[in-house]
Amino acid sequence: MILRLIKWTVIGAAALCATGYVLFGTQIGSYLGTAASSFREGVAESIPIDFELKRARNLIREIDPQLHDARRELAQSEVDLQAVQEEVTRLEKEVGDGERKLRAVSASMTGGSVGFTFANNERVRVRVEFDLERTFEAFKNKVALLEGKKKLIARQEHAVSAARLRLDAVRAEKGRLEEMVAALTTQKRQLDALAASSRTIELDDTALGRAREVLDQVKNRLDVAQRMLEDEIFAAPEGKAASRDIVAEITRYFGSDGEEEAPAEGCAAEPLTVEIR
């Protein structure tokens, strides 16, 4: 089952590569790299900034163990330096005492002013010379050890300086990163506040626009009502018109002499009938 799965996976990959080669030719590697890069950039840009800032804070907290190690290294180097310095002080005292002792014994054996005498006891003289030789060898070893410890002090002082520099560098880098995160957090808050303010202004503009639209509609309705009212007022008659004396007008029109002819006696005047259509 596993072999069959591996087989079909290999076949599918080979078919995909062959298809890509047919479509893109020898530039398939460049296309695949560009596609992968674009995909990574798209994923990175889709991550929220707040999440990235939180991730940066977590990474900064991971520096604390390194800072602790740097402090421990500096403390250990300082303790080692102090131990070497104390040992050098002790060796310097022992070397000084041994040098004075060797000088005194050597002077006594060469007939110096110290006044040690061995008479004719050769055995005592041989034993003293043997002890002197052993003391001298031990003295030279201590001198060599003292020189080595002094060189070790120089190296240990260099180690202390390096540990202090490393600690200072880690502290400075952590402080710089914390300041950068704080600055980016402040900038993010400012952008959020600006975005919120922009949205508020946009909502206010929309509300004002709706209010203006409603007021325009109200004004239009009032204008129409006023125009209709004015038309009704000016179109209606102000009062009842004076009645027209049509008979008098006709009499004046046909009676040019100004005198109205009386109707003949015995003849009633025929009424004038006006047909109104």
C-alpha positions, 0 to 999 in steps of 0.5 A, a space after each residue: 500500500 505504501 509502495 503504491 502510494 509512493 509510486 503514484 506520488 512520483 508519477 503525479 510529480 513527474 506528470 506535473 513537471 512534464 506539463 510545466 515544462 511543456 507550458 513554460 519550457 526551461 523557465 519553469 523554475 523561475 515561474 515556480 519560484 515567482 509563484 512561491 514568492 508571491 504566495 508567501 508575500 500574500 500570506 505575510 500581508 494577510 497576517 494582522 499587524 497586531 498579531 505580528 506585534 505580539 509575535 515580535 514581543 514573544 521573540 523579544 522575551 526569548 532573548 531573556 535566556 540569552 541575557 541570563 546566560 550573558 550575566 552568568 558568564 560575566 559573573 563567572 569570569 569576574 569570580 575566576 579573575 578574582 580567584 586568580 588575582 588572590 592566588 597571584 598575591 599569595 604566590 608573590 608573598 611566597 616567592 618573596 619569602 623563599 627568595 629571602 630564605 635562599 639568599 640567607 642560606 646561600 650566604 651562610 654556606 659561602 662564608 657570608 656575614 650570617 655566621 652559620 658554621 658547620 665545623 667539620 660535620 660534613 653530613 650536616 653540610 650535605 643535608 643542608 645543601 640537599 634541602 637548599 637544592 630542593 627549596 630552590 627548585 620549589 622556588 623556581 616552580 613557584 616563580 614559573 607558576 607566578 608568571 603563568 598566573 599573571 598571564 592568566 590574569 591578563 587573559 581572564 581580564 580579557 574574558 571579563 571584558 568580552 563577557 561585559 561587552 556581550 551582556 551590554 550588546 544583548 541588553 542594548 539590542 533588547 532595548 532597541 527592539 522593545 523601543 521599536 515595538 513600542 513605536 510601532 504599537 503607537 503608530 498602529 494606535 494612531 492609524 486606528 484612531 485616524 481610521 475611526 475618525 475617518 469613518 465617523 466623518 464619513 457617517 456624519 457626511 452621509 447623515 448631513 446629505 440625507 438631511 439636506 435631501 429631506 429638506 430639499 424635498 420639503 422645500 419642493 413640496 412647499 413651493 408647489 403648494 404655494 404656487 397652487 395656492 397663488 394660482 387659485 387666488 388669482 384665477 377666482 373673480 374678486 367679486 360679482 361682476 356688474 350686470 350688463 344692461 343690454 337693452 339700453 346698449 341696443 337702444 343707444 346703438 340704434 337710436 342715434 338721435 338720442 330719442 327712444 320711439 314710443 310704441 304705437 297705441 294699442 300695440 303691445 311691445 313684443 318681447 325680445 327673445 334671445 336664444 342662448 346656445 
